[in-house]
Amino acid sequence: MQYIIILITCSSADEAEKISAALLDEKLIACANIVPGIQSLFRWQGEMSKENEVLLILKSTAEKFEPVELAVQELHSYDTPEIIAIPIVKGSEKYLKWISDETR
């Protein structure tokens, strides 16, 4: 099984909590960490933008990425939310088993 970390930037902690709760309820993720107080600089529609955001760090499996992506696109306030996955190369066996158990 391939395990992943999914990164999503959100406009607020409330939005991050709403998304996390929905994904947990559907067993699409095992865990969500909400990291407040990030500042994002990016280009959007040809202009430089700077926003205060919240980073959502999700733990799941690769097979759950597409359903996570669809759910986030429905729940997120952004037209084009950041939804990217990074493979977990190594992890404690017990923790990875827990991710598997929680996303079944």
N, C-alpha and C positions, 0 to 999 in steps of 0.2 A: 504494500500500500504506500502511496506517496502522500506525504503530509506537507501542508503549505501554511504560510502566513499571508494573510490578505491585508493590504493597507488601503484605507479609505480616508480621505479628508472630508470633514463635515463642517457645516457652518456654525454649529453650536453643540454643547454637551447634550442638550435635550434631543437634538436630531440624532446624535451618535447613540444615545440610550434607546431611542425608538427603534432604530435600525437593529441594534444589538439584540434587543428583546424579541423582535420579530424573527430574527435568524436563529436565536436560541430556541424559541417556541417550535420552530419547524425542524429542529435538530440539524441545521445546516452548518453550524459551528459548535465547537466545544467551549470556547472562551472568547471574551472580548475585553480588551484593555482600552480605556479612553484616556488619551493623553491631552490635557488641556494646554492652551497657551502657545501653540505653534504659530509662526508667522510664515506665510507662503508668498513667494514672489514668482510670477509666471506671466506668460503672454496669453492674452485671451482676446480674440477677435481683433488682432492686429495691435493691441495696446498692452503696455506693461501694467500689471496689476499687483497689488499688495493687499493681502487679506489676513486677518486673524482667524485662525481655524482651530479645529480639534482633530487629532489623529486617532483613528480607530484601527486597532491592531487585532485581527481575528485569527484564531487557530482552527484549521479544518483539514479536509483531505482534498486532493486534486479532483476527485470525482464530484465533489460538491461545489466546485467553483462556478459552473454555469448557473445552477439554481441560485447561488448567492448573488451573482452578478444581476440576474433578472430581478430578484427581490429588491436589491439595492437601487436599481434604476427606477423601480416603482415608488420606493419610499423616500428617495433622496430629493432635496430641493434644487440641486444643480442640474442643468441640462446635460452636462457631460461630467459626471462625478469620476474622480480617480478611483479605480477598482483594479488593483494589480496584485498578483500573487508571486510570492517568492518561495522556492522549495526549501523545506527543512532538510538539510543535508544529514544532520545527526541530531539525536535527542535521547533522553533517558527512555529506556524501554517502557517503564511504567507510565511515563507521561504520554508517550505516543499511543500506548494501548488505551489510555483514558480518552484521548482524542477520538480514537476509533469507536470506543464504546458509546461516547456521547453523541456521535454523529450517525449512528445506525438508525 
